[in-house]
Amino acid sequence: MMDARRDTGAGSGQIVISIHNEPQPTDLGDVRVANRAVVLRHVRLHAPCSRADIAARTGLNKATVSSLVTELIDKRLVRETGLTENRVGRPATMLVLDGEPYAALGLQIGPDELVAVAIDLGGSRLLTWRRAFAATTVPPTETLRALAALARRAVGRVTAQGRTVLGLTVGVPGLVDPSGAVPLASALGWRDVPVAAELRAILRDPEFAVGVDSVANLAALAEQRHGGHAGTTELVHLTGGLTVDAGIIAAGRLLRGGRGFAGAIGHLPLDPNGPSCACGVHGCLTALVGLPAVVHRLLPDAEADGPVLDYLPELTRIVALARQDDPGVCSGLAEIGRHLGRGVAVLADLLNPETVVLGDHLATLAPWLLPAARSELAARAHAPGAGGCRLEASTLDTAAALGGATAALATVEAGRLPAR
């Protein structure tokens, strides 16, 4: 056993979740960890499978696979399901993911709600909770206390089922640096908030890891693992809501940039004569297709009684009017779709993704946005056929929280055995 081999099976696009590049194996212990990750990933992608299948598909020798599988069974990450005779040669004992004793948590901070999702090792949801909370009206510390209370409840629920929490990851709609601090989250009115450090302190340094990432990045992870385009190695998820951001998967990995701030497409100026944005720029993507811009454009009476804090009723009203073929709303949605298509064309030219997925309110309004957006994408992208880029609506609910739970599995999926 000299080195780790890459799983070359169909659909084996690897998700790398850590903020920093992983160190290359430097000794036999590191190699074993890397090989354990290869085996675990193969079982996740190809179960049910046998030890011989794993050895043949990964290039690891049979003795190494047998030893690693024994460890994974001992930690209840993998389990045997019995013999199968529907194969060439002798019957073989088949393996599937276990992970029943474990759970991972993802939390999401939104302007008007907090979300918690728990999943098991295979990605099945154990709980999905949403709590109305106006984060934009209170100090960051109060929001983090409310988030910690939601986390404690979720931890209590899964531990009462006999599960050990492997980790927790929080999604914030803004810029997140490698330390888990948020230098800027304009949707929340936050600047320089040490989210990871404060949350760990409020939770009294829990035994599991606490991570923080942008909502866009975590939503992209969820799409690549669980969405309608799972396994796509070149993918962009566009978040909606008060701001628009992009989570980018390139070559199967999150594209973070030098300081972790990649994907802030929401303030790309598209129309110098367009409406002003809170960032001070006229006609940026958020000012044209963000949820406040959509409500202002389609429901000019929405703010008659004061600033809108909860946009769900307005979004529901827009959908109802669109379904009734209201001419003003349908015309406005087509215009918004054209702006969206211009922004996606920039992404198509810069990144050449296979798929751009629309999330949040953009997904809700996709039936009326997509025709104009796709037409604009085709017309404005430099490469013929937009370089093969498809523009689709997400089918995931609470994608960022689901991605946070997926990210919390990173240590185990990288081959490190849980303490249990």
Number of C-alpha atoms within 10 A of each C-alpha: 12 10 15 20 16 19 23 12 13 9 13 18 21 18 21 19 23 16 18 10 8 10 7 9 14 9 10 12 10 17 19 20 19 22 25 26 24 24 26 23 21 24 22 21 19 18 15 17 20 20 21 17 18 26 18 13 15 19 14 22 14 15 13 16 23 15 11 20 23 14 15 22 17 12 17 17 22 22 18 16 13 10 13 14 10 9 8 7 7 10 13 18 16 19 23 22 24 19 20 16 19 23 29 30 33 32 32 28 24 21 21 17 15 21 24 27 27 29 24 23 23 17 19 11 16 15 13 18 14 14 13 12 19 17 23 17 14 12 12 19 15 12 18 18 15 16 23 19 14 19 22 12 12 23 19 13 15 22 15 10 12 12 19 21 27 25 25 28 28 31 28 28 29 24 25 28 19 17 14 23 20 23 16 18 18 16 18 23 15 17 15 12 17 18 24 22 17 19 21 16 12 16 16 9 13 14 12 15 15 22 25 30 30 28 29 31 34 32 32 28 33 26 29 26 20 19 19 15 18 15 20 23 23 21 31 35 29 27 29 23 22 23 26 28 28 27 28 29 25 18 15 19 19 25 19 19 9 9 11 18 16 19 22 15 20 23 20 16 19 20 15 11 10 15 14 16 19 13 12 9 18 21 21 28 26 30 28 28 29 24 23 20 21 25 20 13 19 22 16 10 10 16 12 8 7 7 8 14 14 14 18 13 10 19 20 13 15 21 17 13 16 20 13 11 12 13 11 13 22 20 15 18 26 17 18 23 27 23 24 26 26 22 24 28 26 18 22 26 16 11 17 21 24 20 19 26 27 24 30 21 19 26 21 18 20 20 14 22 24 24 15 19 26 23 14 21 27 23 16 20 23 15 15 10 13 23 17 14 25 18 21 18 21 24 18 17 14 21 29 35 31 34 32 35 33 31 28 30 25 18 17 18 24 21 21 15 16 15 9 12
